């Protein structure tokens, strides 16, 4: 239940003056919500200093300035493409105002010769002359009209002006209660010189004076509010999880050592460390919630296999869930090869399984004779039951919704859950995105993984690339060719057009995979490539994750300048999985933007997914870096990363202390923390 003091903030937007039925949907679209509070969370992007300047001589080109002068002359345009020119004079010189295609009667009424006017806008230099085109404000000083000394500037959408959004935000400020108790520790407030909550909101939406330090303190205060609310939610989720009961799965060092001895390689230190962390979690009486984050080829499946062995030795079952048929069967093949020789029963269950085979799998899961199963969404369908499901491992977890994971979790008694992701993200971002999970990171690659030589090649050398692929196919190798779009009549870099062209040029069957294909057709094309029926696969980014073809040695990414760094790195990870030398060819179309050049250079110089993630984060920010599927996980309204990293760390410690010492907190602050949670707590995606 929401505290009644907050009711005014959760009124619909049309409770504010001037917001009628036409403007309301436009404003809702802008602020990504439908309440007054959503409007207040729509922060200005910057602030303009509109304090009056003393004279025209102080004006600097490309700066916003507010000045007062007398209308000296109004010069009509000499042709229809020329502007109307208004000359203002202030004793120190002239300032020319220009208006293109403006109504002459309106201009005459606004700028009567001999009258003073206050104007505010961006100053430019035109052939040595100070100029201001279409001023933002034109005011009559005799009416005591002045621009605001500080103007917050907001992102906008069609149908809204900055003045309208600013005026509406100022009206919304009056609905913030004056009597909200402080929820931030008083020592931190004093140390940082932060204002109270309402004063901070006023300090960003309606500052009365130009004071960059005061604006920055207000921004930092509000960012900390959001950080604290999130960390409180995460802390409470962890506390609630520890209060629930799960099966205790004892450590099985002897069995794990037996598996290690069968491996043709030695596990990395990172894999050993992550396995020990998982083993310790499984030995607890409450359910594990751990994220296993590793670069492409870092060996996440082996850690999952170790976990499954521990569960099987304890008499429990493990379910591996993958988002696609191909990945599920690929995972089954890996687990079957690793674990079946040791006597463990491994099965697969997908939508493709029918008849007696499906019935046998369902019976084995129900009676417990199948210890480990890999599968897709089919694992949590009605009719699937487990005898003793204690471990759930979700691969590429961001491609499943909470409801999907919960359906699978409901098949056992509060099962332990390990979620795996091959998308490296910066460590700080990992902590904020997965705040309700413990995180294990695989930063090493197993021995034997081939380095992938990465080259950036202009697309004018397309024929050379095709010739090189032909030679590789003759050697028995295979190649991926990734295109940015499915089809386009005027662009041969589409997947459909490129597949046809390569088929003719190389005189061989060419596989084609893209997002518009039916699932079974997509799986069939991927299987044909994996088994060698086709030697080259043209695809869109649907092959970005998980497709494992050791014979593939070449990855061509066409129009590479249009892809994000993390996506390019994921695609490159499809090759270099066998013993032969491997290459990633980034085909780009000139000219490159500075950002595109930096992306391609970064990819050429490193294969470290975490280093690439850091670079991508700095270039694009968290929303773009994570993509649509994951960017909603953070959904920050007030925090700006990486600018506010430090605040998140402080908030984490503060939230843990508040949770652990709840009975010792000042009652007023405890009340405030409750209100803060109602205002800014995130929706948890992983608290299943």
N, C-alpha and C positions, 0 to 999 in steps of 0.2 A: 504494500500500500504506500502511495506517495504522500509525503508530508504536505498538509494543506497550505503551508507557507509557500510551497513551490507551485501551487495551482496556477497563479497568474502567468508563470513562465511557460506552462504547457497548454495555454490557450491556442486556438487556431490563429493563423496569421491575420485573418480578417478582423480580429479583435483590435488591431492597430489602426489608427486613423489613416484614411487615404487608401486602404487596401480593400478594394471591392472585388466582385466576382471575376472581372476581367484580369486584374493584376495578380490576384491570389495564386492561380496555377503557375504563372510565370515566376513569381517569387519563390514558390515551393520548389520549382525546378532548379533555381539558382542555389538555394541553401540546402538542397538535398534533404528536405523535411517539411513538415507542415505546421510547426509550432513556433511561437515567439522565441523559445530557447534555441531552436535550430537557426533562426536568424542571428541571434547574438553569437552563436558559434561560428558564423561566417565572418572570419577575421579579415581586416584590411590587409592588402598585400604590401602597401607602403603608405607613407604619409607625406603630404606636400606642405612645405613652409610657405604660407601665403601672408606672412607679415608684410605690411607696407614698406617699400623702399623709399629712401629720402628723395632721390632724384633719378632721372634717366641715366645719368653718367655711371651709376652703380650697376647697371644691367649687364649681365654676362650671357652670351649666346648659349642656347640649349638648357638654360635654367628656367624654372617657373618663377615668375615675379608678380608682385602686386604694386601698382603705381597709380599716382593721381596726376592728371594733366588737363589742360584746357583744350577743347576742340578747336583746332586752328583752321582746318579746311576739310571738306569732304569731296574727293575727286572721283567722278563717275568713271567706269571702265571704258577704255578706248576701243575694245571689241568684246564679243560675247565670252571669250575665254579669259579675259583679264579680270582682275578683282576690282572691287570698289576699295579705294584707299582713303583712310581717315588719318589725318595728322594731328597728334596730340603734342602740346608744348608745355614744358614745366619750368622754363627759365634756364635749365641747363642744356636743353637740346630737344630734339624731336623723337617721337616714337610713332612708327607707321602701323596702323591696324589694317589688316586686309580681310575682306569678305568676298568669297566667290559665290556668284549667282544668288546674292541676297536680295530681298525685297527692298527696293529703294525707299519706299515710304516708311518701312520699319526702321531703316538706317537713319533717315532724317529725324524720326522721333527719338531714336536712341542717342543720336549725336548732334544736337543743335549747336551750331557754331557759336563760340564764345562761352559755352557752359563747361563746367568742370565735370569730369567723369573719373571714376575709379575702375580700372581694368585689371584683370588677373589672368595670366596664361603663360604659355611657353614663349620665350624670347628667341628669335633667330636672327642670323646675320644675312642680309640679302644685298650683295654688292656693296658692302661697307655700311649699310643702313640698318639700324635697329628696327626689328619688325615683330609683330605679334599677329598671328593668323587666327581668326575666329576665337577671340578670348573666351575663357571659361565663365568669367563673371564680368558683367558691365553694370555698374551701380552709380546712382546719383548721390553724392555726399550730402546734398541738401535734405535728402530724405533719411539721413543717418543710416544708410545702408553700407555694409562692409562685408567682404568675404570672410569666412571663418579663418582665424589665424593659422589653424592647422586643419588640413582636409584629409581625412582617411580616404584611400583609394581602394575600391573593392574590385574583385573580378566580377564581370557582368554577363548577362545573357541578353539576347534580342528582346526588346520591349522594356528594358529597364535602364535608367540613367544612374550615374554615380550619386547625383544629388538626391534622387528618390530613395536609393538604398540607404544612404547616410541619414536622411531625415527619418526613415522608418526605424533604423537601428537606434537612433537617439530616443525615439518614442518608446522603444522596447526597454531601454535602460531604466525607465521610470517604474517598470513592473518588477524589478529585482527588489526583493524585500530588504529593508534596512536592518532587520534584527537577526540576520543569519549568524550563528556562532562560528568562530574561527576554527578551521579544521587543520591548519598547518601548525606545526610545532612553533611555539613563540620564539624560541631561540633562533630557528632558521629564518623566521620573518625578520627579526632584529638584525641578524648577521647580513642578510641580503638587502635590507632596506626595502622590502616589498610592501606595497599597499594592501589594504583589505580587498576582499573579492569584488565587491561592488565598485570600489574605487578603481580597481584594475580594469574592470570591464569599461568603465567610463574613460579610463586613461587610454584605451585603444580605440574606442568608437567615437569619443567626443572629447579629445584633449582640449583644454582651454588655452594652453600656452605651448609654444614651440619649445620642447625640452626633450631632446633625443634620449637622454638618460632615463627620464621618467617614463617615456613610452616603452623603452626596452625593459625596465623593471616590471612594468605592468604585463608585458608579453611573457616574461619569464615566470612571473607569478602564476599566470593562467596555464602556462605549459606544465608547471609543476602540479597544479590542481589535477590536470588530466593524468599525468604520470602517476600521482598518488592514488587516484581512483582506480586506475588499471591494476596497479600493483596490489592494492587492497583486495580486488576481485580475485587475482591470481592466488594470493596468500590464502584467502578463504576457501578457494577451490581445493588447494592442496590440503588444508586442514580437514575439509569435508571428506576428501578421498581417504585420508588416513583413518577416518572414523568408520569407513565401510570395510567389510570383511571379504577377503579373497583367499583362494587356496594357496597354502604355503608350498612352494616347489623347492625342495632342498637342492643344494649345489651337488653337482655330479662330476667332480674333477676327473675321475678315472675314465668315465665314458667320453668326456671331451678330449682327453689325451689320446684315447683310442681313435677318435675321428682325426685328430691332428696328424697322427702317424700315417694315415692313409692318403693325406694330401700330397700332391706333387710339388708343393711349394710351402714355404714357411709363412705362417700368418704374420702380418705386420704388428708392430707394437701398438698401433692405434686400434687394430682389431682385437688384440688381447685385452687392452684397457677397456674398450667398450663392452666386451664379453663379460669381464669381471663386474662392471657396473650393472649389467643386466642380471647376472647371477645373483648379485646382492639384492637387487630389487625383487626378484622372484622369491627370495627367501623371506620376504616380509609378509605379514598377515593382511596387508591392504594392497589394493591393485596398483601395479606399476603403470605409469604413464610416461613413457620415454620416447623422445625423438632421436632417431639415428640419422644424422646428417652427414653425407659423404659425397665427395666428388664423383664424377663419372668413373667407374671402374675401381672404386676404392674398396670394394669387397663387402658391401652391406649384407648380401645374401648369406655369406658365410657366418656372419654374426647371428643372423636369423636362424641358420641351421644349428649353431651351437645352442641357441635358446630352445629350439624344438627338441634337441637331444635331452637337455635338462628336464624339459616337461615330460617327455616320453619315459625317461628313466624313473620319474616320480609317479608314473601311472596316469598321466594326463595327455590330452590331445592339443595339437596346435593347428590353427588355421592361418594360412598365408592368403591374403586377398590382394589381387592385382586388378587394375582398371580395365584391361582388355584381355580378350581370348588369347592373343599371341603372347602377351607377357605372362599370363597365368600358366600356359603350357611350357613356356621357356623356363619359368621358375620351377615347375614340376620336374622338367628334365634335369635341371641342376640339382635339385634336392634328391631326386631319385638316384642319380649317379653318386652323390655323396653318401647317402644314408641307407639305401637299400642293401648294399653289400655288408653293412654292419648289423643287418637284421631288423631294421625299422621298416614299418609299412607306410608307404607314401602313395597318395592317390591324387587325382585331379578331378575337379567338378566345375564345368562351365555350361553355358546354355546349349552348347553343341552336343553334349552327352545325352543320349537317348536310350530307351529300351533297357535291355538286361544289364548293360554296362553301368548305366545310371543307377539302376535298382541295387546293384551289387555295392556301389560306392555308398549309397544312402544307408544300406544295411550295415556296412562296415563302420560308418561314422556313428550310427545309433548304438551298435553293440560294443564299440570301443576298439575293434580289431584294427581299424585304420587309425594310426597315431598322428599322422601329419597329412594335411590336405592343402593343396594349392587350388585356387579357384578365382572366379570373378564374383559379380553380384549374385550368382547362383548360390553361393554359400549361405546367404541369409534368407533365401526364399522359404515360403511355407513348405512343409514336408521334409525340410532338412533339420535333423536333430543330432546332437552330439551326446556321447555318454559322459565324458568328463572334459569339456573344453575349458582349458585354463590359460591358454596363450593365444592372443590374436596379433598377427603381424600384418600391417597394412603398408603395401608398397605404393609409392607415389601418392601419399595420403591426401594431397591437396585436390586430387581429382575425385574424391569421395565427399559427399555431404555428411553432416553430423548424423542425420537420420539413418544413412546407410551403415555407418559404423555402429550405431546403437542397435540396429537390428541384428548385426552379427554378434555384438557383445551380449545380447539378450539370450543367446544360445548356451551360455554358461553362467557360472556363479561368479559375478564380478571379475571376468577374466583380466589377466594382465595384458597390457597393450603396448606394442612396440610399433611406432610409425616410422617409415623410412622415406627419405627424400634425397634424390640425386641432384637437387638444385641448391648448390652452395649459396648461402647468403651471408652477409657480414655478421660477425659474431654478436655485435650489439643488436643488430636487427633480429637475429635469431632469438635473443633473450626477450625482446619486446613482442615479437610475433608469437612465440611459443612459451609465453610466460607461465602457463599452467602446466608445462611439461618440463621434465628433466631432459637435458640435452647431452648426447654423446656425439663427438665429432670424429670422423675418420679423415685425417688430413694427409695420410700417406696412401700411396698406391702400391698394390702388391708387386713383388719382384716379377719381372718378366713382361710387364706391360710395356709395349713399344711406344717410344715417343712419337708423336705425330708432327711431321714437318709441315708447317703452315705457310702458305705463300699467298700474297695478294696479287691478282692478275687482272689487268684491264680486259673487259669483255671483247675488245677488238681482236684478242688472241684466242677466240673461241675454237677455231679449227685446230690449233696446236693442242688444246686441252682434249678435244675429242680424239685426236691421234694418239695422245698419251694413254687415254683410257682403252683404246683399241689394243695397244701393246700389253696393257695390264690384263685384259681379258684373255689374250692369247697365252699368257703365263698361268692361267687358271685362277686369276684373282677376280674380285667383284667390286662394283662401284655403286655408291649412292650419288644421285644428282637431285639437289633440293631446289625447288623454285618457289618464288614468293606468293604465287597465286595459282588458282586452278586453271582458269582459262581467260583469255582476253584476245579479242579479234585483232587488235592492233599491236600486240606485244608477244614476240616469240619466246619471252622468258617465262611464259606460263607453263604449268606442268603438262597439260594436254599437248600443246604445240611442241614442247621440247621432247617429249616421249616419241612423238611421230618422227621428228627430225633425227633423233639418235637411232631409231629403228632403221631408217633408211641409210644413215651414214655408216653405221657399224654392221649392218646386215645381220642383226640378231634380235631375238625376242627381248623386249624391254618391258619390265613391270611398271605399273602405274598405281600409286596410292594417293588418295586425297580425302579430305573431310566430307565430301558430298557422296562418297560411295557408301553402300550398305555395309554393315559391320562384317558380314560373312565374306563379301567380295574383298574387303580390305584385308581381312585375315588370310584369305586365299592367296592374294598377291604377295603378302609378307612371307607366307610359308614357302611360296614358290622361290622367292629370292633366298630365303634361309637354307633351303635344301638344294639350291644350285640349279633349279629348272630354268630360272632367269639369272643372267649374270650382272645386269644393271637394273637399278630400281630408281625411277623418277618419282619424286614425292613432294608434297608440301611438308610443313613442319609436323605432320602427324607422326613422323618417325623420330621426333626429337628425343624421346625417352625410351629406354629399355630394350630396343631391338638389338639382339646380340648375334652378329654374323662374323666369326673370326676371319673368314676368307675375304671380307670387305677391306680393301686397302686404300681406297680413294673416296673422299667426300668432296663433292663439288657443291658449293653454295652460290647460286646465281643471284645477282643483285644483292650481294652481301652487305652493301652499305645501308640497306634498309632494315636489317635485323638488329636486335639488341645484343649486347655483348654476352649475356648469360645464355641467350638462345643459340648464338653461334657456337659457344663452348659446348653446350649440350649436343648440338648436331655433330660437332667434331668428335665427340666421345663415342660415336657409332663406329669409328674405325680405330685401328691400333690395338685390336683385341686378339690378334693372332701373332705369329712369329715373323711375318714379313714386314718390311719397311712400309710405313703408311703416310698418306699425304692428305692435307685439307687445302683445297684450292678455293680461295675467296674471289669469285668473279665480281668485279665492280664496274660500274658505269661512271665515267668521268663527266663533270668535275665532282670531286668529293667535298662535302662540307668539312669544316674543321672537326666537328664531333665525330663524323663518320670515319675520318682519317685516324683520329685518336682511338676509336674502337678497333679498327683493323690492325693498327700498330700494336695495341695491347695484346690482341689475340696472337699475333705473330711472335711476340717476345716471351709469352709465358703460357704454360699449361696448368698452372695452379688455379683451381676453380675459386678458391677463397680470395686470392689476389684479384682475379677477374671480377668477382662479385663486388669487392670493395670499389674497384674502378667504375663498374657499372652503376653502383649506388651513387657515387659522386657525380656521374654524368647525368643520370636520369631520375634519381630519387626512388623512394621505396615503392610507390604505387606502380610505376612502370616496370621496375625491376622484378617485382613479384608477379606481374601480369594480373589479368582480371580475376583469375581464380583465387589468387592468394592476396592481392592487394587489399581486399576487404577485410583480411585478418587484422590489419592494423587500424585502418579507418580513423586515423588521427584527425582531430578537429583543431587542436591548439598546439600540439607538439610539432616541431619541425626537426627532422633528422637530417644530418648528424649534429645539427646545432645544439640540440637539447639532450645529447647522450648523457652528460653528467647528471642532469636532473633525474633521469630514469634510475640511475644507480642509487642516488640518494633516496628516492621514493621507495625503491625496493627494500632498503634497510629500514626505512621509517615504517613501511607497511608491516613488515615482519615483526617489528617491535610492538606496533599497535595491536597486532593479532595475538602475540604471545603474552603481552602485559595488559590485556584489555581491562582487567579489574583495577589497574593502577592509574589509568588515564583520567585526566580531569573530566568530569561529567559533561561540561560544556563542549570540550573538544570531541568527546565521544559522540555527542549529539551531532556536531558538525560533520564528523566523518560519515555518519549515516546519511546526512543530507547530500554530501559530496557523492556518495555512491549512487544515490538516486539521480544525480545530475549527469555523471560522466562515466559510469561503469560500462565496460564493453560487453558485447554478447560473446560469451566464450564459444569457440568452435571445437575445442578438444575436450571439454569437461564432460566426457561421455559416461 
